[in-house]
Amino acid sequence: MKLPRRQFLRLAGGAAALPAVARFAHAQAYPSRQIRMIIGYPPGGSADITARLTAQWLTERLGQSVIIESRPGGGTNIATEAVINAPPDGYTLLLVAPANAINATLYEKLNHNFLRDMMPVAGLIRFANVVVVNPDVPVKTIPELIAYAKANPGKLNMASSGNGSTIHMSGELFKMMTGINMIHVPYRGGALALTDLIGGQVQVMFDNIPTSAEFIKNGKLRGLAVTSTERSEVLPDLPTVSSFLPGYEASAWYGLGVPKGTPADVIGKLNREVNAILADPKAKARFVELGATLLPGSAADFGKLVADETEKWGKVVTFSGAKVT
């Protein structure tokens, strides 16, 4: 599917086009009532934590309540379409996630085109995954994992939290770049996959750092490397995958989006407030505790990230053959 990348990036930069007086007047009036932030995930995970922290800080800065509305299901498409179909007035926000970039290729038919129908507001955070194996697997480094997988094609089962998840795609990118054969085993959520990984029913997982960190530290899992381009402060002893496989990078990220047609001055105000939050030492410290790095910048910066990730993961989805109808 050909995506309107240029149009999306043009919309992302549109806030600068309004006359300064008009922007100021509209922004002064917004917000005058409660704001909803819709997420496509159930409570308790990293998306929920990120949304609740952001909503709390936005409430303090905007002087109006920002409430979280969880609408899981459909690979986040239910939540996405709820926002796309909402009035474009800045009172309905979407917690944008990698699933929005991945779904563009993963699903053969969607009722929306994300790059066309959603406008970026601001990036929030990015965090890496970590390559973990059951301790019975005789490998301790990424080169050893590659060598073992090549010597035993199809022997390693690679768990994920579901078809098309960032955990799944991180592993597929690794397979694509190394030429190894691991069998993908999708689960209905990361917790179930992690339980079977610890139990030895599956052998490898590209899990979220916050979920696996304690199991690595207590020896129930063996961490090999993190999937970001820099080491993680949560797991500082682990190298990066890219130090052995140049060009490899896979991470989850979150940001905010609004329906197409939302006034540019409203987007501008939300972007400024988010950047003020990310500059606050308390917010920085809290996100670092989660193993995250911050994504400050303009709406256009976040728009470029989403467009780039859509293109990148589209290639990986195509390679993996994963499809959801």
C-alpha positions as MATLAB code, in Angstrom:
seq = 'MKLPRRQFLRLAGGAAALPAVARFAHAQAYPSRQIRMIIGYPPGGSADITARLTAQWLTERLGQSVIIESRPGGGTNIATEAVINAPPDGYTLLLVAPANAINATLYEKLNHNFLRDMMPVAGLIRFANVVVVNPDVPVKTIPELIAYAKANPGKLNMASSGNGSTIHMSGELFKMMTGINMIHVPYRGGALALTDLIGGQVQVMFDNIPTSAEFIKNGKLRGLAVTSTERSEVLPDLPTVSSFLPGYEASAWYGLGVPKGTPADVIGKLNREVNAILADPKAKARFVELGATLLPGSAADFGKLVADETEKWGKVVTFSGAKVT';
ca = [
       0.000    0.000    0.000;
       1.423    3.367   -1.010;
       1.277    5.789    1.920;
       0.944    9.595    1.570;
       4.201   10.214    3.451;
       4.821   13.674    1.988;
       1.291   14.806    2.737;
       1.626   13.589    6.337;
       4.874   15.499    6.826;
       3.366   18.635    5.277;
       0.431   18.448    7.693;
       2.813   17.955   10.593;
       4.566   21.207    9.769;
       1.390   23.181    9.149;
       1.214   24.892   12.531;
       3.685   27.549   11.408;
       1.434   28.634    8.552;
      -1.263   30.360   10.647;
      -1.001   34.088   11.396;
       0.529   34.656   14.820;
      -2.449   36.645   16.166;
      -4.952   33.963   15.182;
      -2.802   31.233   16.701;
      -2.510   33.156   19.964;
      -6.246   33.874   20.270;
      -7.319   30.299   19.602;
      -4.658   28.788   21.834;
      -5.650   31.090   24.704;
      -9.199   29.696   24.590;
      -8.066   26.044   24.549;
      -8.751   23.970   26.545;
     -12.029   24.984   28.149;
     -13.200   21.490   29.154;
     -12.082   17.918   29.823;
      -9.764   16.153   27.341;
      -9.780   12.424   26.555;
      -6.624   10.469   25.782;
      -7.524    7.151   24.144;
      -5.118    4.199   24.194;
      -5.399    0.910   22.332;
      -4.064   -1.238   25.172;
      -5.429   -2.681   28.422;
      -4.424   -1.160   31.763;
      -1.131   -2.114   33.388;
       1.307   -2.138   30.488;
       3.889    0.386   29.346;
       1.342    2.222   27.160;
      -1.036    2.642   30.087;
       1.756    3.831   32.402;
       3.022    6.320   29.805;
      -0.489    7.634   29.132;
      -1.345    8.069   32.809;
       1.871    9.904   33.624;
       1.433   12.179   30.617;
      -2.238   12.810   31.417;
      -1.405   13.715   35.005;
       1.243   16.235   33.965;
      -0.901   17.691   31.167;
      -3.773   18.143   33.612;
      -1.505   20.174   35.869;
      -0.226   22.328   33.026;
      -3.470   22.863   31.091;
      -5.788   23.410   34.049;
      -8.303   20.918   32.642;
      -8.651   17.196   33.387;
      -7.066   14.797   30.923;
      -8.656   11.377   31.381;
      -7.491    8.027   30.016;
      -9.895    5.881   28.025;
      -8.654    2.358   27.302;
     -10.057    0.737   24.159;
      -8.019   -2.425   23.547;
      -8.683   -4.758   20.655;
      -8.198   -4.943   16.930;
      -4.449   -4.470   17.255;
      -5.070   -0.876   18.506;
      -7.257   -0.142   15.453;
     -10.419    0.278   17.566;
      -8.813    3.070   19.587;
      -7.230    4.634   16.512;
     -10.514    4.830   14.615;
     -12.316    6.233   17.656;
      -9.930    9.189   17.570;
      -9.920    9.553   13.785;
     -13.732    9.781   13.845;
     -13.827   12.202   16.778;
     -14.382   15.958   16.278;
     -11.042   17.570   15.292;
     -11.048   20.055   18.159;
      -8.157   18.932   20.361;
     -10.359   17.299   22.990;
      -9.662   13.724   21.846;
      -6.039   12.590   21.760;
      -4.538    9.265   20.695;
      -1.540    7.645   22.340;
       0.308    6.831   19.100;
       2.422    3.654   19.206;
       4.482    1.460   16.856;
       1.370   -0.611   16.169;
       0.055    2.338   14.161;
       3.129    2.162   11.923;
       3.135   -1.644   11.707;
      -0.601   -2.037   11.050;
      -0.386   -0.048    7.809;
       1.200   -3.124    6.185;
       0.127   -5.877    8.580;
      -3.597   -5.459    7.849;
      -4.811   -6.058    4.320;
      -7.898   -3.915    4.901;
      -8.255   -0.995    7.289;
     -10.983    1.607    7.597;
      -8.334    4.297    7.854;
      -4.952    5.363    6.524;
      -3.014    6.510    9.551;
      -0.638    8.868    7.753;
      -3.587   10.505    6.008;
      -6.141   10.616    8.802;
      -4.077   11.428   11.896;
      -1.990   14.511   12.664;
       1.096   14.243   14.888;
       1.292   16.365   18.029;
       4.442   15.413   19.932;
       6.756   12.541   20.721;
       6.931   11.272   24.305;
       9.363    8.423   24.925;
      11.247    5.609   23.251;
      12.447    2.412   24.906;
      14.348   -0.600   23.701;
      13.662   -4.290   23.857;
      16.157   -6.831   25.137;
      17.135  -10.144   23.553;
      16.577  -12.795   26.204;
      16.986  -16.554   26.131;
      16.123  -19.380   28.466;
      19.279  -20.220   30.479;
      19.307  -23.747   28.995;
      20.064  -22.320   25.543;
      23.863  -22.635   25.123;
      24.535  -19.045   24.031;
      25.735  -15.975   25.928;
      26.253  -13.423   23.163;
      24.582  -12.269   19.957;
      27.286  -13.856   17.738;
      26.784  -17.145   19.602;
      23.006  -16.893   19.088;
      23.461  -16.328   15.358;
      25.936  -19.210   15.079;
      23.714  -21.558   17.084;
      20.613  -20.679   15.054;
      22.478  -21.226   11.782;
      23.765  -24.591   12.993;
      20.279  -25.578   14.195;
      17.784  -24.073   11.720;
      14.214  -24.121   13.011;
      15.218  -25.459   16.424;
      14.767  -22.195   18.313;
      11.241  -21.004   19.057;
      10.917  -17.203   19.243;
       8.082  -16.022   21.477;
       6.193  -12.758   21.057;
       3.237  -10.936   22.555;
       1.315  -11.348   19.314;
       1.467  -11.260   15.540;
       2.761   -7.862   14.412;
       3.723   -6.657   17.903;
       6.958   -4.721   18.383;
       8.358   -7.778   20.153;
       7.545   -9.892   17.086;
       8.874   -7.330   14.608;
      12.114   -6.860   16.571;
      12.781  -10.573   16.144;
      11.786  -10.584   12.481;
      14.156   -7.685   11.758;
      16.921   -9.688   13.442;
      16.074  -12.738   11.324;
      15.969  -10.615    8.156;
      19.398   -9.095    8.809;
      21.123  -12.329    9.872;
      19.461  -14.897    7.609;
      18.712  -17.236   10.519;
      15.599  -19.374   10.923;
      13.731  -19.159   14.230;
      10.108  -20.270   14.537;
       7.768  -17.494   15.627;
       5.351  -18.464   18.403;
       2.776  -15.698   19.016;
       1.011  -15.425   22.390;
      -1.963  -13.384   23.553;
       0.149  -10.942   25.493;
       3.715  -10.631   26.695;
       3.106  -12.078   30.176;
       2.083  -15.485   28.789;
       5.053  -15.527   26.427;
       7.445  -14.660   29.242;
       6.050  -17.424   31.460;
       6.701  -20.037   28.769;
      10.155  -18.600   28.065;
      11.112  -18.994   31.723;
       9.610  -22.503   31.687;
      11.587  -23.507   28.588;
       8.645  -24.097   26.236;
      10.139  -21.379   23.989;
      13.764  -20.340   23.843;
      14.132  -16.727   22.627;
      12.253  -13.450   23.016;
      12.854   -9.802   22.104;
      11.013   -8.562   25.168;
      10.359   -5.096   26.593;
      13.126   -4.132   29.027;
      10.816   -3.230   31.952;
       9.205   -6.678   31.804;
      12.357   -8.785   31.584;
      14.838   -6.771   33.640;
      14.139   -8.418   37.003;
      14.195  -11.927   35.513;
      17.585  -11.173   33.967;
      18.926   -9.869   37.261;
      17.729  -12.915   39.237;
      19.039  -15.394   36.667;
      15.719  -16.800   35.443;
      16.527  -15.419   31.982;
      19.803  -14.642   30.233;
      20.051  -11.251   28.592;
      22.215  -11.039   25.484;
      21.852   -7.458   24.222;
      19.488   -4.495   23.965;
      17.895   -3.492   20.683;
      18.594    0.255   20.888;
      21.679    1.954   19.456;
      22.892    2.869   22.956;
      23.143    0.840   26.149;
      20.254    0.877   28.584;
      20.583    2.502   31.994;
      18.381   -0.274   33.383;
      20.660   -3.042   32.028;
      24.015   -1.237   31.691;
      26.090   -4.424   31.450;
      24.415   -5.580   28.249;
      25.831   -4.507   24.862;
      23.686   -3.391   21.938;
      22.681   -5.727   19.129;
      24.039   -3.134   16.688;
      27.561   -3.533   18.100;
      27.522   -6.999   16.485;
      24.966   -6.323   13.729;
      25.553   -2.812   12.354;
      22.370   -0.991   11.381;
      20.071   -2.981   13.657;
      17.682   -0.907   15.774;
      14.262   -1.740   17.138;
      12.409    0.116   19.819;
       8.959    0.931   21.068;
       7.888    4.563   21.257;
       4.890    6.634   22.218;
       3.579   10.049   21.246;
       0.342   11.945   20.824;
      -1.858   12.391   17.748;
      -5.142   14.119   16.920;
      -7.699   13.803   14.091;
      -6.923   15.423   10.762;
      -8.343   18.946   10.691;
      -7.471   19.832   14.296;
      -6.485   23.532   14.407;
      -2.747   24.045   14.092;
      -2.635   26.410   17.071;
      -4.178   23.730   19.301;
      -1.556   21.259   18.113;
       1.090   23.893   18.778;
      -0.098   24.463   22.340;
      -0.202   20.733   23.110;
       3.262   20.324   21.620;
       4.675   23.123   23.794;
       3.148   21.674   26.944;
       4.460   18.178   26.191;
       7.944   19.551   25.591;
       7.753   21.464   28.867;
       6.870   18.194   30.612;
       9.788   16.374   28.993;
      12.119   19.171   30.150;
      10.992   18.816   33.773;
      13.588   16.940   35.903;
      10.901   14.961   37.759;
       9.349   13.722   34.524;
      12.775   12.889   33.102;
      13.650   10.858   36.189;
      10.356    8.964   36.146;
      10.707    7.994   32.504;
      14.327    6.921   33.015;
      13.073    4.565   35.742;
      10.986    2.903   33.039;
      14.088    2.444   30.879;
      12.972    5.128   28.436;
      14.660    7.943   26.562;
      12.772   11.141   25.779;
      11.499   12.330   22.385;
      11.281   16.126   22.606;
      10.731   18.119   19.419;
       8.170   19.625   17.082;
       5.025   18.027   15.702;
       6.912   17.699   12.418;
       9.722   15.810   14.189;
       7.251   13.292   15.565;
       5.520   13.090   12.194;
       8.813   12.179   10.535;
       9.433    9.458   13.130;
       6.004    7.904   12.465;
       6.493    8.077    8.673;
       9.997    6.582    8.904;
       8.817    3.781   11.202;
       5.883    3.010    8.893;
       8.282    2.557    5.994;
      10.807    0.552    8.033;
       8.355   -1.881    9.585;
       6.469   -2.259    6.324;
       9.561   -3.932    4.888;
       9.880   -6.223    7.921;
       6.200   -7.206    7.833;
       6.549   -8.052    4.155;
       9.674  -10.134    4.852;
       7.998  -12.033    7.708;
       4.854  -12.759    5.717;
       2.738  -11.781    8.730;
      -0.809  -10.756    7.886;
      -3.972   -9.972    9.814;
      -7.236   -9.575    7.910;
];
